[in-house]
Amino acid sequence: MATFYLRQLLVGRDVGKTSSVGRQMQNFVYLVGDRDSGECIAVDPAWDVRGVIDVATADGMKLVGAFATHYHPDHVGGGLFGFGVQGLPDLLELQACAVHAHKLEADGLRKVTGISKTDMTLHDSGDKIRVGEIEIEWLHTPGHTPGSSCFRVKDALIAGDTLFLQGCGRVDLPGGDPEEMRRTLTQRLSRLPDEVVLYPGHAYGGERAPLGTVRDTNPYFPRVPAEE
């Protein structure tokens, strides 16, 4: 049986330690993979790409791909309030690998990062991707952006900006949709078990917690009554 590898890296603390802007944004980058095969992918590798690769290398892991939860620059790189954020283009220069994204995020990723469609492997909800022997399930969770996605890996949910320990992703930015976010929180994610641990895209209200705790403390993610 494969040994699950998961590293949660806080920008400004674990990587990007010299970035005052990154520290204020409180972004998380994740490394996910199979420790036995020594392969991993990075989720939302931004701010300090070399630092992310160095963490993986120090753990004896080889980075073989990148997953994008959505196309905003603080998660994938690009211009942010006049500040340049490292991201996917920097990763591709350092480590040739596929960039995995939801099909509805492809145009946004190209515009924000400048990477080409040939750099991307596009997905839809329910797709399953293997890293070594570890299976990652793709969950389409629109609302923050049209192609916003979460990733279910064993009993972990890497949620990007869909859901935080406190609150959920904004829906007032271009591509945001309040009704889709409502459906995502009350239908698409509602049946995930309480024991699944939420790993958010930002440290808003904390770093990780079981969904049961989040349901009890986050008014944006209420418990949904069981169907009769």
Contacts in CASP RR format, 6 or more apart in sequence:
PFRMAT RR
TARGET T0000
AUTHOR 0000-0000-0000
METHOD contacts of the structure
MODEL  1
MATFYLRQLLVGRDVGKTSSVGRQMQNFVYLVGDRDSGECIAVDPAWDVR
GVIDVATADGMKLVGAFATHYHPDHVGGGLFGFGVQGLPDLLELQACAVH
AHKLEADGLRKVTGISKTDMTLHDSGDKIRVGEIEIEWLHTPGHTPGSSC
FRVKDALIAGDTLFLQGCGRVDLPGGDPEEMRRTLTQRLSRLPDEVVLYP
GHAYGGERAPLGTVRDTNPYFPRVPAEE
1 133 0 8 1.000
2 34 0 8 1.000
2 35 0 8 1.000
2 36 0 8 1.000
2 37 0 8 1.000
2 132 0 8 1.000
2 133 0 8 1.000
2 134 0 8 1.000
3 34 0 8 1.000
3 35 0 8 1.000
3 36 0 8 1.000
4 33 0 8 1.000
4 34 0 8 1.000
4 35 0 8 1.000
4 134 0 8 1.000
4 153 0 8 1.000
4 154 0 8 1.000
5 31 0 8 1.000
5 32 0 8 1.000
5 33 0 8 1.000
5 34 0 8 1.000
5 35 0 8 1.000
5 38 0 8 1.000
5 40 0 8 1.000
5 59 0 8 1.000
5 61 0 8 1.000
5 134 0 8 1.000
6 30 0 8 1.000
6 31 0 8 1.000
6 32 0 8 1.000
6 33 0 8 1.000
6 153 0 8 1.000
6 156 0 8 1.000
6 199 0 8 1.000
7 30 0 8 1.000
7 31 0 8 1.000
7 55 0 8 1.000
7 56 0 8 1.000
7 59 0 8 1.000
8 28 0 8 1.000
8 30 0 8 1.000
8 199 0 8 1.000
8 207 0 8 1.000
8 208 0 8 1.000
9 15 0 8 1.000
9 28 0 8 1.000
9 29 0 8 1.000
9 30 0 8 1.000
9 31 0 8 1.000
9 52 0 8 1.000
9 55 0 8 1.000
10 26 0 8 1.000
10 27 0 8 1.000
10 28 0 8 1.000
10 203 0 8 1.000
10 207 0 8 1.000
11 19 0 8 1.000
11 22 0 8 1.000
11 23 0 8 1.000
11 25 0 8 1.000
11 26 0 8 1.000
11 27 0 8 1.000
11 28 0 8 1.000
11 29 0 8 1.000
11 46 0 8 1.000
11 47 0 8 1.000
11 48 0 8 1.000
12 19 0 8 1.000
12 22 0 8 1.000
12 23 0 8 1.000
12 47 0 8 1.000
13 23 0 8 1.000
14 55 0 8 1.000
15 29 0 8 1.000
15 47 0 8 1.000
15 48 0 8 1.000
15 51 0 8 1.000
15 52 0 8 1.000
15 55 0 8 1.000
16 22 0 8 1.000
16 47 0 8 1.000
16 48 0 8 1.000
16 51 0 8 1.000
17 48 0 8 1.000
19 47 0 8 1.000
19 48 0 8 1.000
21 80 0 8 1.000
21 83 0 8 1.000
22 47 0 8 1.000
22 74 0 8 1.000
25 74 0 8 1.000
25 202 0 8 1.000
26 202 0 8 1.000
26 203 0 8 1.000
26 204 0 8 1.000
27 44 0 8 1.000
27 46 0 8 1.000
27 47 0 8 1.000
27 74 0 8 1.000
27 75 0 8 1.000
27 201 0 8 1.000
27 202 0 8 1.000
28 44 0 8 1.000
28 160 0 8 1.000
28 199 0 8 1.000
28 200 0 8 1.000
28 201 0 8 1.000
28 202 0 8 1.000
28 203 0 8 1.000
28 207 0 8 1.000
29 42 0 8 1.000
29 43 0 8 1.000
29 44 0 8 1.000
29 45 0 8 1.000
29 46 0 8 1.000
29 47 0 8 1.000
29 52 0 8 1.000
30 42 0 8 1.000
30 43 0 8 1.000
30 44 0 8 1.000
30 158 0 8 1.000
30 199 0 8 1.000
31 40 0 8 1.000
31 41 0 8 1.000
31 42 0 8 1.000
31 43 0 8 1.000
31 52 0 8 1.000
31 55 0 8 1.000
31 56 0 8 1.000
31 59 0 8 1.000
31 61 0 8 1.000
31 63 0 8 1.000
32 40 0 8 1.000
32 41 0 8 1.000
32 43 0 8 1.000
32 67 0 8 1.000
32 131 0 8 1.000
32 134 0 8 1.000
32 136 0 8 1.000
32 151 0 8 1.000
32 153 0 8 1.000
32 158 0 8 1.000
33 39 0 8 1.000
33 40 0 8 1.000
33 41 0 8 1.000
33 61 0 8 1.000
33 131 0 8 1.000
33 132 0 8 1.000
33 134 0 8 1.000
34 40 0 8 1.000
34 131 0 8 1.000
34 132 0 8 1.000
34 133 0 8 1.000
34 134 0 8 1.000
35 61 0 8 1.000
36 132 0 8 1.000
36 133 0 8 1.000
37 131 0 8 1.000
37 132 0 8 1.000
37 133 0 8 1.000
38 60 0 8 1.000
38 61 0 8 1.000
38 62 0 8 1.000
38 132 0 8 1.000
39 61 0 8 1.000
39 62 0 8 1.000
39 64 0 8 1.000
39 131 0 8 1.000
39 132 0 8 1.000
40 56 0 8 1.000
40 61 0 8 1.000
40 62 0 8 1.000
40 63 0 8 1.000
40 64 0 8 1.000
40 131 0 8 1.000
41 63 0 8 1.000
41 64 0 8 1.000
41 65 0 8 1.000
41 66 0 8 1.000
41 67 0 8 1.000
41 100 0 8 1.000
41 131 0 8 1.000
41 136 0 8 1.000
42 52 0 8 1.000
42 56 0 8 1.000
42 63 0 8 1.000
42 65 0 8 1.000
42 66 0 8 1.000
42 67 0 8 1.000
42 91 0 8 1.000
43 66 0 8 1.000
43 67 0 8 1.000
43 68 0 8 1.000
43 69 0 8 1.000
43 151 0 8 1.000
43 158 0 8 1.000
43 160 0 8 1.000
44 67 0 8 1.000
44 68 0 8 1.000
44 69 0 8 1.000
44 75 0 8 1.000
44 76 0 8 1.000
44 160 0 8 1.000
44 201 0 8 1.000
45 52 0 8 1.000
45 66 0 8 1.000
45 87 0 8 1.000
45 88 0 8 1.000
45 91 0 8 1.000
46 73 0 8 1.000
46 74 0 8 1.000
46 75 0 8 1.000
46 76 0 8 1.000
46 77 0 8 1.000
46 85 0 8 1.000
46 86 0 8 1.000
46 87 0 8 1.000
46 88 0 8 1.000
47 74 0 8 1.000
47 85 0 8 1.000
47 86 0 8 1.000
47 87 0 8 1.000
48 86 0 8 1.000
49 86 0 8 1.000
49 87 0 8 1.000
49 90 0 8 1.000
49 91 0 8 1.000
49 94 0 8 1.000
50 90 0 8 1.000
50 94 0 8 1.000
52 63 0 8 1.000
52 91 0 8 1.000
53 63 0 8 1.000
53 91 0 8 1.000
53 94 0 8 1.000
53 95 0 8 1.000
56 62 0 8 1.000
56 63 0 8 1.000
63 95 0 8 1.000
63 97 0 8 1.000
64 97 0 8 1.000
64 131 0 8 1.000
65 95 0 8 1.000
65 97 0 8 1.000
65 98 0 8 1.000
65 99 0 8 1.000
65 100 0 8 1.000
66 88 0 8 1.000
66 91 0 8 1.000
66 97 0 8 1.000
66 98 0 8 1.000
66 99 0 8 1.000
66 100 0 8 1.000
67 100 0 8 1.000
67 101 0 8 1.000
67 136 0 8 1.000
67 149 0 8 1.000
67 151 0 8 1.000
68 75 0 8 1.000
68 76 0 8 1.000
68 88 0 8 1.000
68 99 0 8 1.000
68 100 0 8 1.000
68 101 0 8 1.000
68 105 0 8 1.000
68 109 0 8 1.000
68 149 0 8 1.000
69 75 0 8 1.000
69 148 0 8 1.000
69 149 0 8 1.000
69 150 0 8 1.000
69 151 0 8 1.000
69 158 0 8 1.000
69 159 0 8 1.000
69 160 0 8 1.000
69 161 0 8 1.000
69 162 0 8 1.000
69 201 0 8 1.000
70 76 0 8 1.000
70 105 0 8 1.000
70 144 0 8 1.000
70 145 0 8 1.000
70 147 0 8 1.000
70 148 0 8 1.000
70 149 0 8 1.000
70 160 0 8 1.000
70 161 0 8 1.000
71 101 0 8 1.000
71 105 0 8 1.000
71 108 0 8 1.000
71 109 0 8 1.000
71 111 0 8 1.000
71 112 0 8 1.000
71 113 0 8 1.000
71 145 0 8 1.000
72 112 0 8 1.000
72 145 0 8 1.000
72 161 0 8 1.000
72 173 0 8 1.000
73 79 0 8 1.000
73 80 0 8 1.000
73 84 0 8 1.000
73 85 0 8 1.000
73 112 0 8 1.000
73 113 0 8 1.000
74 80 0 8 1.000
74 85 0 8 1.000
75 160 0 8 1.000
75 161 0 8 1.000
75 201 0 8 1.000
76 87 0 8 1.000
76 88 0 8 1.000
76 109 0 8 1.000
76 112 0 8 1.000
76 113 0 8 1.000
77 84 0 8 1.000
77 85 0 8 1.000
77 86 0 8 1.000
77 87 0 8 1.000
77 88 0 8 1.000
77 89 0 8 1.000
77 90 0 8 1.000
77 112 0 8 1.000
77 113 0 8 1.000
78 84 0 8 1.000
78 85 0 8 1.000
78 87 0 8 1.000
78 112 0 8 1.000
78 113 0 8 1.000
79 85 0 8 1.000
79 112 0 8 1.000
87 113 0 8 1.000
88 99 0 8 1.000
88 109 0 8 1.000
88 113 0 8 1.000
88 115 0 8 1.000
88 119 0 8 1.000
89 113 0 8 1.000
89 114 0 8 1.000
89 115 0 8 1.000
91 97 0 8 1.000
92 99 0 8 1.000
92 115 0 8 1.000
92 119 0 8 1.000
98 119 0 8 1.000
98 120 0 8 1.000
98 121 0 8 1.000
99 109 0 8 1.000
99 115 0 8 1.000
99 119 0 8 1.000
99 120 0 8 1.000
99 121 0 8 1.000
100 120 0 8 1.000
100 121 0 8 1.000
100 122 0 8 1.000
100 123 0 8 1.000
100 129 0 8 1.000
101 109 0 8 1.000
101 120 0 8 1.000
101 121 0 8 1.000
101 122 0 8 1.000
101 123 0 8 1.000
101 149 0 8 1.000
102 122 0 8 1.000
102 123 0 8 1.000
102 124 0 8 1.000
102 125 0 8 1.000
102 138 0 8 1.000
102 140 0 8 1.000
102 147 0 8 1.000
102 148 0 8 1.000
102 149 0 8 1.000
103 122 0 8 1.000
103 123 0 8 1.000
103 124 0 8 1.000
103 147 0 8 1.000
104 140 0 8 1.000
104 142 0 8 1.000
104 145 0 8 1.000
104 146 0 8 1.000
104 147 0 8 1.000
105 145 0 8 1.000
105 146 0 8 1.000
105 147 0 8 1.000
105 148 0 8 1.000
105 149 0 8 1.000
106 117 0 8 1.000
106 120 0 8 1.000
106 122 0 8 1.000
109 115 0 8 1.000
109 120 0 8 1.000
110 116 0 8 1.000
110 117 0 8 1.000
123 129 0 8 1.000
123 138 0 8 1.000
123 149 0 8 1.000
124 138 0 8 1.000
124 140 0 8 1.000
125 138 0 8 1.000
125 139 0 8 1.000
125 140 0 8 1.000
125 149 0 8 1.000
126 137 0 8 1.000
126 138 0 8 1.000
126 139 0 8 1.000
126 140 0 8 1.000
127 137 0 8 1.000
127 138 0 8 1.000
128 135 0 8 1.000
128 136 0 8 1.000
128 137 0 8 1.000
128 138 0 8 1.000
129 135 0 8 1.000
129 136 0 8 1.000
129 138 0 8 1.000
130 136 0 8 1.000
134 153 0 8 1.000
134 154 0 8 1.000
135 153 0 8 1.000
136 151 0 8 1.000
136 152 0 8 1.000
136 153 0 8 1.000
137 151 0 8 1.000
137 152 0 8 1.000
137 153 0 8 1.000
138 149 0 8 1.000
138 151 0 8 1.000
139 149 0 8 1.000
139 150 0 8 1.000
139 151 0 8 1.000
139 152 0 8 1.000
139 188 0 8 1.000
139 189 0 8 1.000
140 147 0 8 1.000
140 148 0 8 1.000
140 149 0 8 1.000
140 188 0 8 1.000
141 148 0 8 1.000
141 149 0 8 1.000
141 150 0 8 1.000
141 159 0 8 1.000
141 162 0 8 1.000
141 163 0 8 1.000
141 184 0 8 1.000
141 188 0 8 1.000
141 189 0 8 1.000
142 148 0 8 1.000
142 177 0 8 1.000
142 180 0 8 1.000
142 181 0 8 1.000
142 184 0 8 1.000
143 162 0 8 1.000
143 169 0 8 1.000
143 171 0 8 1.000
143 175 0 8 1.000
143 176 0 8 1.000
143 177 0 8 1.000
143 178 0 8 1.000
143 180 0 8 1.000
143 181 0 8 1.000
143 184 0 8 1.000
144 161 0 8 1.000
144 162 0 8 1.000
144 168 0 8 1.000
144 169 0 8 1.000
144 170 0 8 1.000
144 171 0 8 1.000
144 173 0 8 1.000
144 176 0 8 1.000
144 181 0 8 1.000
145 173 0 8 1.000
145 175 0 8 1.000
145 176 0 8 1.000
146 175 0 8 1.000
146 176 0 8 1.000
146 177 0 8 1.000
146 180 0 8 1.000
148 160 0 8 1.000
148 161 0 8 1.000
148 162 0 8 1.000
148 184 0 8 1.000
149 162 0 8 1.000
150 157 0 8 1.000
150 158 0 8 1.000
150 159 0 8 1.000
150 160 0 8 1.000
150 162 0 8 1.000
150 163 0 8 1.000
150 189 0 8 1.000
151 157 0 8 1.000
151 158 0 8 1.000
152 192 0 8 1.000
152 196 0 8 1.000
155 195 0 8 1.000
155 196 0 8 1.000
155 197 0 8 1.000
156 196 0 8 1.000
156 197 0 8 1.000
156 199 0 8 1.000
157 189 0 8 1.000
157 192 0 8 1.000
157 196 0 8 1.000
157 197 0 8 1.000
157 198 0 8 1.000
157 199 0 8 1.000
157 211 0 8 1.000
158 199 0 8 1.000
158 201 0 8 1.000
159 198 0 8 1.000
159 199 0 8 1.000
159 200 0 8 1.000
159 201 0 8 1.000
160 200 0 8 1.000
160 201 0 8 1.000
160 202 0 8 1.000
161 169 0 8 1.000
161 170 0 8 1.000
161 200 0 8 1.000
161 201 0 8 1.000
161 202 0 8 1.000
162 168 0 8 1.000
162 169 0 8 1.000
162 181 0 8 1.000
162 184 0 8 1.000
162 189 0 8 1.000
163 169 0 8 1.000
163 185 0 8 1.000
163 189 0 8 1.000
163 198 0 8 1.000
163 200 0 8 1.000
163 214 0 8 1.000
163 218 0 8 1.000
163 220 0 8 1.000
163 221 0 8 1.000
164 200 0 8 1.000
164 201 0 8 1.000
164 202 0 8 1.000
164 204 0 8 1.000
164 205 0 8 1.000
164 206 0 8 1.000
164 218 0 8 1.000
165 198 0 8 1.000
165 200 0 8 1.000
165 204 0 8 1.000
165 205 0 8 1.000
165 206 0 8 1.000
165 207 0 8 1.000
165 208 0 8 1.000
165 209 0 8 1.000
165 214 0 8 1.000
165 217 0 8 1.000
165 218 0 8 1.000
166 204 0 8 1.000
166 205 0 8 1.000
166 206 0 8 1.000
166 217 0 8 1.000
166 218 0 8 1.000
167 204 0 8 1.000
167 218 0 8 1.000
167 219 0 8 1.000
167 220 0 8 1.000
167 221 0 8 1.000
168 181 0 8 1.000
168 185 0 8 1.000
168 218 0 8 1.000
168 220 0 8 1.000
168 221 0 8 1.000
169 181 0 8 1.000
170 176 0 8 1.000
171 177 0 8 1.000
171 178 0 8 1.000
171 181 0 8 1.000
185 220 0 8 1.000
185 221 0 8 1.000
186 222 0 8 1.000
186 224 0 8 1.000
187 224 0 8 1.000
189 221 0 8 1.000
190 224 0 8 1.000
191 224 0 8 1.000
192 211 0 8 1.000
193 211 0 8 1.000
194 210 0 8 1.000
194 211 0 8 1.000
194 212 0 8 1.000
194 215 0 8 1.000
195 210 0 8 1.000
195 211 0 8 1.000
195 212 0 8 1.000
196 210 0 8 1.000
196 211 0 8 1.000
197 208 0 8 1.000
197 209 0 8 1.000
197 210 0 8 1.000
197 211 0 8 1.000
198 208 0 8 1.000
198 209 0 8 1.000
198 210 0 8 1.000
198 211 0 8 1.000
198 214 0 8 1.000
199 207 0 8 1.000
199 208 0 8 1.000
200 206 0 8 1.000
200 207 0 8 1.000
200 208 0 8 1.000
211 221 0 8 1.000
214 221 0 8 1.000
215 221 0 8 1.000
215 222 0 8 1.000
215 223 0 8 1.000
216 223 0 8 1.000
END
